Amino acid sequence: MTTSKLNPKVDEFLRKANKWKEEFEMLRRIVLDSELTEDFKWMHPCYTFENKNIVLIHGFKEYCALLFHKGALLKDPHGILIQQTENVQAARQIRFTNLQEIVEREAILKAYIHEAIEVEKAGLEVNFKKTAEYVIPEEFQQKLDENHALKTAFEALTPGRQRAYLHYFSEPKTSKTRESRVEKSMQQILAGKGLHD
């Protein structure tokens, strides 16, 4: 690990880390043993190849992880890549609950990092699920059928904003809650805004 590759923002992140400090430092050392550039994005150490995100180090209450931005494209011969939630399409994590797990998997992690770099060099892209493939909850479909302005406004949103709404409307188990979410979001959609704008 050469000091010229170190990013001062990551140094500060590590200094302030209360949990997973040793694990983060070990993961950093392993990642920097590759040809990646250290950056700091989304409040976490992020490692790039020619300005393309390859892997991110982050921690949660129960585990810390290496997150591969195009992890869905990796072969995963050891079966250790985890899809964080069912809606995450590209990223995959390798999770750790202690330093020893990282030490034991160092060679494997380096192989996965190398493969992730090769995926980027080859220009491979994840085939994302198209907005048209998402199911429109009937409570929302009914509003779209009744309100032409709402339908027009929804169709004018970017595909990502459309998917966010469809996911948000589909989450609740009860029709009443789905209806409530649709009702509360209608003005936002009519204003041409996304769920989190």
N, C-alpha and C positions, 0 to 999 in steps of 0.2 A: 504494500500500500504506500504509494508516494504521497507526500504531504501536499504536493502541488494539485492533487486531485480533490483535496478536502474542501468542502464548502463551509464557510464560517456559520451559516445559518443552521447547518446540521450539527456543528459543534455545540451551538447554543441549545438546540433541541435536546441533545444528549446530556448536556449539563443540567437542564431543567427536568429531565425524566425522573420521576419518582418510582415508577414501576417499569420493569423490563429493561433497565439501563444496561446491564451486562449482556443481555440477549441482543439488544439493539446494536451495541458496540461490536459484538461478534458477527452479526449479520452484515454490518457495514464493512468490516474487514473482508469478509467473504466476497461481497459484491464488488468491492473496489479492487479485488484481485483479477477483475475482468477488464475489458476495454471500455467500460461504461463511464459516463461523466456524472459526477454527483451534483444534484440540484435539490431544491427544496420547494415542493409544490403541495397544495392542499394541506398545509401544516405538517408535512411529513417528509422524510428523506426520500427522494425520488431519483432513479438512475436512468439515464438516457443514452441512446446511441444515435448520433447525428440528429439531435433534438427530438427524437421520438422516444416516448415513455416506454421503458422495458419492465422495470420492477420498482416497487414501492415498499418501504418498511413501515409497518404500523402496528399499534398495540390496542388491545381491548381489555376488558376486565378479566376475562378468562384465559386469554392467549395473546401472543404477539404473532406476527405473520410477515411473510414475503408475499406481496401481491403482484402477480404477473399480469400485465395489462392485456396481453393476448394469450393468456393461459389456456383458453379453449383450443388453441392451435397446437399446443405442446403434446407430445406423445404420452407422457406420464407413465413410464414403464413401472414405476414403484407404487402407483395408485395413491399418491399423496396430495394431489391437487384437489382443492375443495371449491365448489361453487358457493359463494357466500349466501345468496338467496336464489330462489327459482327465477327471479327476474333479471339477474345478472347474466348477460349474454357472452361477454368476452373475457372478463377477468377471472382469475383463479388464484386461490391462496394456498400456501403451505404454512400450516399452523404449528406453533411450538408453545409448550407450557413450562419449559425450563431450558437452561443453558446447555445441559448435557445432550438434549435432543438435537440441538443445532450442531454441536461438536461432532456427534456421531454421524450426522448427515452432510457434513461439509463437502465431501466429494460429490455426493448426489446433487446438492444445491448448485455447485459450480457447473455440473453437467446441464442442469435445467436452465441456468442463466445463459450458458453458451448456446443452448438450443433456442432460447428466446431471442438472442441476438441474431442467430442465423435466420429465424423466422422474419425478423425485421429486415435484414439484408436482402432476403428473397422477395420482399414486398408483399408478403401474404397478408390477407385481410380476413377478419371474421365476418361471416355472412349473418348479418343481423336479421332477426325476425321482422318482417314488413308490417307496417301499421295495419294494412288490410287483413293480416292474419290474426289480429287481436279480436276477441269477441266483444261486441258492443252489448253491455248489459241492457236488458229489455226496458228498464226504467229510463235509461238515457235515450234509447232508440225511440221510445214513445214521445219524449220531449222533442227530439229532432224531427219526428214526423209531424208534430203539431206546430212547430215553430220554425218557419223557413229561415228567418234571420239567424236563429241559433245554429241551424244546420250549415248555413253559409259561413258563419263566423268560425265554427269548429273546423270546417274543411279548409279554411284559410290559415289555420294554425300550422306551425311546422310539424313534421311527423313526430319529432320527439315530444313536443307538447301534447299532441293528440294521444300518444302512447301513455304519457304520464296521467292524463285524465282517465283514460280507459282503465288503466291499472287501479287508480284511486277509486273509481266507481265500482269496480269488480270485487274489490277486497272484502267488503262486509258480507256476512253470511245472511243477513235479513234484508228483505226487499225494502222495508221501512228505512233502514239506515242507508241503503243505496239511493233511494229517492231523496233523502235528506241531503246527501252529498251532491247529488245532481242539482237540486234546488239552490243550494248555497254557492255552487260554482257557475251558475248560468250567467250572472252579470260579468264575471271575470272572463268567461269565454266570449261573450258579446263585445267586451272591450278589447278583444284580441290578445289577451294575456294568458300566459301559461299558469299552471297550478301554483307555482312558487314565485311568480313575478310580483 
